[in-house]
Amino acid sequence: MNHITLPIDIESLEIVSQSLDAQGNIVIEVKSKKNSISCHKCQKPTTKRYDTAPVIQIRHLPILDTPVYLKIYPVRYQCKECDDNPTTTETYDWCSKGSSLTKGLEKYLMRNLIHSTVQDVAKKDGIGYKALTAALNRQINQKVDWDEYKNLDTIGIDEISMKKGYKSYVTIVSSHNKQGDLSVIAVIEGRLKEDIKEFLNSIPSHLKKTVKTLCTDMYDGFVNAATSVFSDKVVVIDRYHVAKLYREPLDKLRIAEMQRLKGELSAEEYTKLEGVMWSLRKKYECLTEANKLALDTLYEYSPSLKKAHGYALKLTHIFNTHSNRKLGLAKLDRWIISVQKSDSKCFDKFIGTLKKYKPYIANYFKKRRNSGFVEGLNNKIKVVKRRCYGFFNNESLFQRLYLDLKGYAMIV
């Protein structure tokens, strides 16, 4: 073979020879630089070499896209301190016990797994599926390692459906700090209050103190679990979930009014109202002249919709305006009174919900924290699910999310 000289990246090994096998793989025979080992019985160091164990070949990082194997004869040492003089075979820190891959190769494979699948990487790198799965389990924890965290800052809680059309939910608990680092800290089966509370209580006390905000939606299981572990002042119900709730009755009123107008107006007049749905959802200053004209026309035909849309815009303005918590609460109260005094009834159900969760909604005004990072994570989870064709267990989902979010920082 044409020889090239490369320094081996394992300091405890010395190269003896190199060759090519029948499959064209590079085989590098190595030997350990160790001169002693701890006896497996008495744990005392021994330096007497007895013999060697059968040869083993461990796959290492490829060279020029060619598989590389390290060939080594493990040395057996005999202990003089023990009465029966047992032998102990040397072990290596560059390879996990029972693994056919070096740790260096395992990290390389983890990097390839980021935004990919086990099956795909196994085919591309010529690694067995089971061997790659075993490497994944060795390299990536199946649950959070709190030693990796110094500051949680903002926690987000949300659920996702694992199977379309089934009520099969898992709860995703994530963390987002001031540096912009996003990570998943738990994947919990179901969405029961007791399970969420148990996990939140498992957070080490020194990390609990770093939690400034906990963002969630209006699901009682999440809210009650969060308030039982953290202060009421920490829990924030996200403004975007609030917006979704007050836009629903507005959309229902729009649909009802459009159906009414379709029967009352001529086809030519009704055509002028096309695209009005998006006009109701956008800021007025962002609308085109055509959109504004259509909206003004709709206002003329439906005063009730104009009034309801005005209330929705006022509430949006309240959330968009920088206020402290006390002022924000006052504005919400004034909005509720204003709507209740009017003849607009489409927000009645929403007002009941707003009153119930008002203290947690008002916490948003303190630091204007929201769960936008949670919604972004939900989209990533959907992509991961499609890419991997679903998951059989929550541990695998946790590992893949960990890899996609923190893999490049971990494997350097």
C-alpha positions as CSV (number, residue, x, y, z in Angstrom):
1,M,0.0,0.0,0.0
2,N,1.1,3.6,-0.4
3,H,2.1,4.8,3.0
4,I,1.2,8.0,4.6
5,T,2.3,9.1,8.1
6,L,-0.4,10.4,10.4
7,P,-0.1,10.8,14.2
8,I,-2.7,8.6,16.0
9,D,-5.1,10.7,18.1
10,I,-4.9,8.3,21.1
11,E,-1.9,9.2,23.2
12,S,-2.0,5.9,25.2
13,L,-1.3,3.9,22.0
14,E,1.8,3.3,20.0
15,I,1.6,2.2,16.3
16,V,3.3,-1.1,15.5
17,S,2.4,-1.5,11.8
18,Q,-0.3,-0.7,9.2
19,S,-1.8,-2.7,6.4
20,L,-4.8,-3.3,4.2
21,D,-7.2,-6.2,4.7
22,A,-9.0,-8.1,2.0
23,Q,-11.9,-5.6,2.0
24,G,-9.5,-2.6,1.5
25,N,-9.9,-1.4,5.1
26,I,-6.9,0.2,6.8
27,V,-5.7,-2.0,9.7
28,I,-3.4,-0.3,12.2
29,E,-1.7,-2.6,14.7
30,V,-1.1,-0.8,18.0
31,K,0.0,-1.6,21.5
32,S,-0.7,0.1,24.8
33,K,1.9,2.4,26.4
34,K,0.7,1.2,29.8
35,N,3.2,-0.6,32.1
36,S,0.9,-1.5,34.9
37,I,-2.8,-2.1,35.8
38,S,-4.9,-2.4,38.9
39,C,-5.7,-5.9,40.0
40,H,-9.4,-6.6,39.7
41,K,-9.4,-8.3,43.1
42,C,-7.2,-6.2,45.5
43,Q,-7.2,-3.1,43.3
44,K,-3.4,-2.8,43.9
45,P,-1.1,-2.0,40.9
46,T,0.7,-4.8,39.3
47,T,3.4,-4.6,36.6
48,K,4.1,-8.3,35.9
49,R,3.0,-9.2,32.4
50,Y,1.6,-12.7,32.1
51,D,0.5,-13.1,28.5
52,T,-1.9,-11.6,26.0
53,A,-5.6,-12.0,25.4
54,P,-7.0,-12.8,22.0
55,V,-6.6,-10.1,19.4
56,I,-9.4,-7.5,19.1
57,Q,-10.2,-5.1,16.3
58,I,-11.9,-1.8,17.2
59,R,-13.2,0.4,14.4
60,H,-11.8,4.0,14.5
61,L,-12.2,7.2,12.6
62,P,-12.0,6.8,8.8
63,I,-9.0,8.1,6.8
64,L,-9.7,9.4,3.3
65,D,-13.2,7.9,3.5
66,T,-11.7,4.5,4.2
67,P,-12.7,2.5,7.3
68,V,-9.9,2.2,9.9
69,Y,-9.5,-0.6,12.4
70,L,-7.2,-0.7,15.4
71,K,-5.8,-4.1,16.0
72,I,-4.5,-4.8,19.5
73,Y,-3.5,-7.7,21.7
74,P,-4.7,-6.8,25.2
75,V,-2.0,-7.6,27.8
76,R,-2.8,-9.7,30.9
77,Y,-1.1,-8.8,34.1
78,Q,-0.6,-11.1,37.0
79,C,-1.0,-9.9,40.6
80,K,1.7,-10.9,43.1
81,E,-0.2,-9.6,46.1
82,C,-3.1,-11.9,45.9
83,D,-2.7,-15.5,47.1
84,D,-4.0,-17.1,44.0
85,N,-2.1,-14.7,41.7
86,P,-5.1,-13.8,39.5
87,T,-4.6,-12.2,36.1
88,T,-6.3,-9.0,34.9
89,T,-6.7,-8.0,31.3
90,E,-6.0,-4.3,30.6
91,T,-8.9,-2.0,29.7
92,Y,-8.8,1.1,27.6
93,D,-10.2,4.6,28.1
94,W,-10.5,5.2,24.4
95,C,-13.1,2.4,24.0
96,S,-16.2,1.5,26.1
97,K,-16.3,-2.0,27.5
98,G,-17.9,-4.4,25.0
99,S,-18.0,-1.8,22.2
100,S,-16.7,-2.4,18.7
101,L,-16.2,1.3,18.1
102,T,-13.7,3.8,19.6
103,K,-15.1,6.8,21.5
104,G,-13.6,9.1,18.9
105,L,-15.6,7.3,16.2
106,E,-18.8,7.3,18.4
107,K,-18.5,11.1,18.7
108,Y,-18.0,11.4,14.9
109,L,-21.2,9.3,14.4
110,M,-23.2,11.5,16.8
111,R,-22.2,14.5,14.8
112,N,-23.5,12.7,11.7
113,L,-26.7,11.9,13.5
114,I,-27.6,15.5,14.0
115,H,-30.7,16.3,11.8
116,S,-30.5,12.7,10.4
117,T,-31.7,9.2,11.3
118,V,-29.9,6.1,12.7
119,Q,-30.8,4.1,9.6
120,D,-29.4,6.7,7.3
121,V,-26.1,7.2,9.2
122,A,-25.7,3.4,9.6
123,K,-25.9,3.0,5.8
124,K,-23.6,6.0,5.0
125,D,-20.9,5.0,7.4
126,G,-21.2,1.2,7.1
127,I,-22.0,0.7,10.8
128,G,-24.5,-1.8,12.1
129,Y,-27.8,-0.5,13.2
130,K,-27.5,-2.1,16.6
131,A,-23.9,-0.9,17.1
132,L,-24.9,2.7,16.2
133,T,-27.9,2.5,18.6
134,A,-25.7,1.3,21.4
135,A,-23.2,4.1,20.7
136,L,-26.1,6.6,20.8
137,N,-27.1,5.3,24.2
138,R,-23.6,5.6,25.5
139,Q,-22.9,9.1,24.2
140,I,-26.4,10.7,24.8
141,N,-28.2,10.5,28.1
142,Q,-31.9,9.4,28.0
143,K,-32.8,12.0,30.6
144,V,-31.5,15.4,31.7
145,D,-28.1,15.7,33.4
146,W,-28.5,18.7,35.7
147,D,-24.7,19.0,36.0
148,E,-24.8,20.6,32.5
149,Y,-26.9,23.5,33.7
150,K,-25.9,26.6,35.6
151,N,-29.0,28.7,34.9
152,L,-32.5,27.7,33.7
153,D,-33.9,31.3,33.5
154,T,-37.0,30.6,31.5
155,I,-38.9,27.3,31.4
156,G,-41.6,26.4,28.9
157,I,-44.2,23.7,29.2
158,D,-46.3,22.4,26.3
159,E,-47.8,19.2,25.0
160,I,-47.5,17.5,21.6
161,S,-49.5,14.6,20.1
162,M,-47.3,11.7,19.2
163,K,-49.9,10.0,16.9
164,K,-52.1,11.9,14.6
165,G,-55.8,11.3,15.4
166,Y,-55.0,9.8,18.8
167,K,-55.1,11.4,22.2
168,S,-51.5,10.2,22.8
169,Y,-49.7,13.2,24.4
170,V,-46.3,13.8,25.8
171,T,-45.3,16.9,27.7
172,I,-42.2,18.8,26.6
173,V,-40.4,20.8,29.2
174,S,-37.8,23.1,27.8
175,S,-35.3,25.8,29.0
176,H,-34.3,29.0,27.4
177,N,-31.6,31.2,28.9
178,K,-30.4,34.8,28.4
179,Q,-27.7,33.6,26.0
180,G,-30.3,32.2,23.7
181,D,-29.5,28.5,24.4
182,L,-32.6,26.3,24.0
183,S,-32.7,22.8,25.4
184,V,-35.2,20.1,26.3
185,I,-35.0,19.1,29.9
186,A,-37.8,16.5,30.0
187,V,-40.2,14.5,27.8
188,I,-43.0,13.3,30.1
189,E,-45.6,10.7,29.2
190,G,-49.1,12.2,29.2
191,R,-49.9,15.6,30.7
192,L,-51.1,14.9,34.2
193,K,-50.6,17.5,36.9
194,E,-49.0,14.9,39.2
195,D,-46.3,13.9,36.6
196,I,-45.5,17.5,35.7
197,K,-45.3,18.4,39.4
198,E,-43.0,15.5,40.2
199,F,-40.6,16.5,37.5
200,L,-40.6,20.2,38.5
201,N,-39.9,19.1,42.1
202,S,-37.0,17.0,40.9
203,I,-35.1,20.1,39.7
204,P,-32.2,20.7,42.0
205,S,-32.8,23.5,44.5
206,H,-29.9,25.7,43.3
207,L,-31.4,25.6,39.7
208,K,-34.9,26.3,40.9
209,K,-33.7,29.6,42.3
210,T,-32.5,30.6,38.8
211,V,-36.0,30.2,37.2
212,K,-37.3,33.7,36.6
213,T,-40.2,32.7,34.3
214,L,-42.3,29.6,33.6
215,C,-44.3,30.0,30.4
216,T,-47.3,27.8,29.7
217,D,-50.7,27.8,28.1
218,M,-54.1,27.8,30.0
219,Y,-54.2,24.0,30.6
220,D,-55.0,23.6,34.3
221,G,-52.7,20.7,34.7
222,F,-49.7,22.7,33.7
223,V,-50.7,25.9,35.6
224,N,-51.5,24.1,38.8
225,A,-48.4,22.0,38.7
226,A,-46.3,25.1,38.1
227,T,-47.9,27.2,40.8
228,S,-47.5,24.4,43.4
229,V,-43.7,24.3,42.8
230,F,-42.9,27.9,41.9
231,S,-44.2,31.3,43.0
232,D,-47.4,32.6,41.4
233,K,-45.3,35.6,40.2
234,V,-43.1,33.2,38.2
235,V,-45.8,31.6,36.1
236,V,-46.7,33.4,32.9
237,I,-49.6,32.4,30.6
238,D,-48.3,33.3,27.2
239,R,-49.9,36.3,25.4
240,Y,-50.1,34.3,22.1
241,H,-52.4,31.7,23.7
242,V,-54.5,34.6,24.9
243,A,-54.5,36.1,21.5
244,K,-55.7,32.8,20.0
245,L,-58.6,32.7,22.4
246,Y,-59.9,36.2,21.7
247,R,-59.5,35.8,17.9
248,E,-61.6,32.7,17.9
249,P,-64.9,34.5,18.7
250,L,-64.0,37.3,16.3
251,D,-63.5,34.7,13.5
252,K,-66.9,33.0,14.4
253,L,-68.6,36.4,14.2
254,R,-66.9,37.1,10.8
255,I,-68.0,33.8,9.4
256,A,-71.6,34.4,10.5
257,E,-71.6,37.9,9.1
258,M,-70.1,36.8,5.8
259,Q,-72.8,34.1,5.5
260,R,-75.5,36.7,6.2
261,L,-74.0,39.2,3.7
262,K,-73.7,36.5,1.0
263,G,-77.4,36.1,1.0
264,E,-78.1,39.8,1.2
265,L,-75.6,41.4,-1.2
266,S,-75.2,41.0,-4.9
267,A,-72.4,38.9,-6.3
268,E,-70.5,42.0,-7.4
269,E,-70.7,43.7,-3.9
270,Y,-69.8,40.5,-2.1
271,T,-66.7,40.0,-4.3
272,K,-65.4,43.3,-2.9
273,L,-65.1,41.5,0.5
274,E,-62.7,38.8,-0.7
275,G,-59.6,38.3,1.5
276,V,-61.2,40.2,4.4
277,M,-60.2,37.4,6.9
278,W,-56.5,38.3,6.6
279,S,-57.4,42.0,6.9
280,L,-59.0,41.4,10.2
281,R,-55.8,39.6,11.5
282,K,-53.2,42.1,10.4
283,K,-52.3,45.5,11.7
284,Y,-54.2,48.2,9.9
285,E,-51.0,50.0,8.9
286,C,-49.7,46.8,7.3
287,L,-52.7,46.5,5.0
288,T,-52.7,47.4,1.3
289,E,-55.1,50.0,-0.1
290,A,-57.2,47.2,-1.5
291,N,-57.3,45.4,1.9
292,K,-58.3,48.7,3.6
293,L,-61.0,49.3,1.1
294,A,-62.5,45.8,1.6
295,L,-62.3,46.2,5.4
296,D,-64.0,49.6,5.3
297,T,-66.7,48.1,3.1
298,L,-67.3,45.2,5.5
299,Y,-67.5,47.7,8.4
300,E,-70.3,49.5,6.6
301,Y,-72.3,46.3,6.1
302,S,-71.5,44.9,9.6
303,P,-71.3,47.4,12.5
304,S,-71.2,44.6,15.0
305,L,-68.1,43.1,13.4
306,K,-66.5,46.6,13.3
307,K,-67.1,47.0,17.0
308,A,-65.8,43.5,17.9
309,H,-62.7,44.0,15.7
310,G,-62.1,47.3,17.5
311,Y,-62.1,45.6,20.9
312,A,-59.7,42.9,19.6
313,L,-57.3,45.5,18.4
314,K,-57.5,47.4,21.7
315,L,-56.5,44.2,23.6
316,T,-53.7,43.6,21.2
317,H,-52.5,47.1,21.7
318,I,-52.5,46.5,25.5
319,F,-50.1,43.6,25.1
320,N,-48.0,45.5,22.6
321,T,-47.6,48.5,24.9
322,H,-44.8,48.3,27.5
323,S,-46.4,48.5,30.9
324,N,-45.6,47.2,34.4
325,R,-47.8,44.5,36.0
326,K,-50.0,46.9,37.9
327,L,-50.7,49.1,34.9
328,G,-51.2,46.1,32.7
329,L,-53.8,44.7,35.1
330,A,-55.6,48.0,35.2
331,K,-55.8,48.1,31.4
332,L,-57.2,44.6,31.3
333,D,-59.8,45.4,33.8
334,R,-60.9,48.5,31.9
335,W,-61.1,46.5,28.7
336,I,-63.3,43.9,30.4
337,I,-65.6,46.6,31.8
338,S,-65.8,48.4,28.4
339,V,-66.8,45.2,26.6
340,Q,-69.3,44.2,29.2
341,K,-71.0,47.5,29.0
342,S,-71.3,47.3,25.2
343,D,-73.8,45.2,23.2
344,S,-71.0,43.0,21.8
345,K,-71.5,39.5,23.3
346,C,-69.0,37.5,21.3
347,F,-66.3,37.9,23.9
348,D,-68.4,36.7,26.9
349,K,-66.8,33.3,27.1
350,F,-63.3,34.7,26.6
351,I,-63.8,37.2,29.4
352,G,-64.6,34.4,31.8
353,T,-61.3,32.7,30.9
354,L,-59.5,36.0,31.1
355,K,-60.7,36.7,34.6
356,K,-59.8,33.2,35.7
357,Y,-56.2,33.4,34.6
358,K,-55.7,37.2,34.8
359,P,-53.0,37.1,37.5
360,Y,-50.8,34.8,35.4
361,I,-51.5,36.7,32.1
362,A,-50.6,40.0,33.8
363,N,-47.2,38.5,34.8
364,Y,-46.3,38.9,31.1
365,F,-46.0,42.7,31.6
366,K,-43.1,42.3,34.1
367,K,-40.5,41.1,31.7
368,R,-42.5,40.5,28.6
369,R,-41.4,36.9,28.5
370,N,-43.3,34.6,26.2
371,S,-43.2,31.0,25.0
372,G,-42.2,31.9,21.4
373,F,-39.2,29.5,21.9
374,V,-41.6,26.7,22.8
375,E,-43.6,27.2,19.6
376,G,-40.4,27.1,17.6
377,L,-39.4,23.9,19.4
378,N,-42.8,22.3,18.6
379,N,-42.1,22.8,14.9
380,K,-38.7,21.2,15.3
381,I,-40.3,18.2,17.1
382,K,-42.7,17.8,14.2
383,V,-39.8,17.7,11.8
384,V,-37.9,15.2,14.0
385,K,-41.1,12.9,14.2
386,R,-41.5,13.0,10.4
387,R,-37.8,12.4,9.8
388,C,-37.7,9.4,12.1
389,Y,-41.1,8.1,11.3
390,G,-42.3,8.4,14.9
391,F,-40.8,7.2,18.2
392,F,-41.4,4.1,20.2
393,N,-40.4,5.6,23.5
394,N,-39.9,9.0,25.1
395,E,-36.3,8.4,25.8
396,S,-35.4,8.2,22.1
397,L,-37.3,11.4,21.5
398,F,-35.3,13.1,24.3
399,Q,-32.0,11.9,22.8
400,R,-32.8,13.1,19.3
401,L,-34.0,16.5,20.5
402,Y,-30.9,16.8,22.6
403,L,-28.7,16.0,19.6
404,D,-30.4,18.4,17.3
405,L,-30.3,21.3,19.8
406,K,-27.0,20.7,21.6
407,G,-25.1,18.2,19.5
408,Y,-22.6,20.6,17.8
409,A,-21.7,22.2,21.2
410,M,-21.3,18.8,22.8
411,I,-19.2,17.2,20.1
412,V,-16.2,19.4,19.5
